Structure formats: structure tokens, C-alpha cells
Amino acid sequence: MTTGSLFIISGPSGSGKGTVVKSLASSSPDYALSVSVTTRKMRGGDREGVDYFFKTMDEFVALRDNNQLLEHALFVGNLYGTPRFYVEEQIAKGKIVLLEIEVNGALQVKQRYPECVLIFLVPPNFTELQHRLQSRGTEDIESMQARFFRAREEIMLINKYDYLVVNDKVEKAVECIQNIAFAEKLRPFRQKQIAEDFFGNSSGST
Ligand code: 5GP
């Protein structure tokens, strides 16, 4: 049976992961982009059901308690979670499912699905990260400071990831992840059928 895989992209606020992941998802029908639920308030440009499913705290807790979230985490005062059904459905269809989530959620998923692929995205340096988050203009000063602080904590966890991609130019970062996807397909555990079919009808003895 063909089954897909799970790719998790993390990185500090301002690393450009939203842009990279959306561009990757539209590059091929092989990818399916998961849309998270969050208790965060909508900000300018956010679209319900496209960027997130926006929930009240009670709605979020109900989803979590009914085991409808694959993982969930608190990030700078708001809850975020990955709807389980969509991910499982798309993997069963053979897709590469993309989750754009923070580190605690990523590590929860890795524990549950060790074969998932963890990719950490960073801008070239911290100054560039500050510049990107400031010029994005989506956060007030308090949220921006909290996100810079959190960026330092997240970057300490880079070594728990399988791949580190520097997002200097979006197209290059997308290409890197496409190359990772190509290499990951060649892992023996994703190609079990080849070994099983190798000898065909012959016994394998000479
Ligand atoms: P933002 O508020 O900037 O949209 O997202 C804040 C952080 O939450 C980002 O690092 C983003 O990747 C992360 N995030 C978004 N959705 C999820 C999710 O479903 N689960 C977890 N654990 N983190 C998420």
C-alpha cells in the first residue's frame, strides 16, 4: 500500500516558514498542507480555514479532549494544534503532509511518529530575523519581544531536527526541501516493496 509521509517545518517567528511552506505546497500535488487550529486572535491578512481555524478556548479544549488533535502546544500565550483527521487522511492517500508548527509540538509528533521528518528553517542571522519580524508589522512590541525571546529557546533545539535549512531566498529554501523530499523517498523503509519483490518468482538461490 502506498502511504505518504509527514514533514514538519519549524523555525522562529520571522524565519519565513509560512511563505516557504505555502510555496512548497503549491509546487506539486504531492504535498498537502495542514491548517492548524488556534486560540490566537486573527490578525490582518489572516483567512479563516486558510491560515488557521480560529477557535475559542472552549472549542479548542473540546477538540483536544476528544482526541481530535495530533499535537498541541502553547506559544506566546496562545494555544495551537494540528487537526488529526486531515493528516491521517492525506497520509493514507500517499501525500507528503506539511505541518508548520513550533518546536514542542514538533517533538511530540516525532515521539509518536519517529519516521516523520523534522526540518528547521532559519534566516541567515538574528539581525535579519529581527528585521523580518519588525517589517512584517503583525505584532505589538510585547508580542515581538516574546517572540524574539522564544526564538533563542527554539534555536537551542536545532540538533533535535533532521535537517537545517537557511532561508536566505525563498526559492532556494523551497528547493532544499524538495531535495530532502526526494532523498527521503529513497529510504529503505519507504521502499519495502522493492526488497519484497526483488527475487520475483525465483527462489534467490543459484
Ligand atoms: P503565529 O501566531 O505566528 O501564526 O504562529 C506562532 C507559532 O505557532 C509559529 O511558530 C507556528 O509555526 C506555530 N504553530 C502554528 N500552528 C501550530 C500547531 O498546530 N501546533 C503547534 N505546536 N504550533 C503551531
Boltz pocket constraint, residues with backbone or C-beta under 6 A from the ligand:
constraints:
  - pocket:
      binder: B
      contacts: [[A, 9], [A, 10], [A, 11], [A, 12], [A, 13], [A, 36], [A, 37], [A, 40], [A, 71], [A, 72], [A, 73], [A, 75], [A, 80], [A, 81], [A, 82], [A, 100], [A, 101], [A, 102], [A, 103], [A, 104], [A, 105], [A, 106]]
      max_distance: 6.0
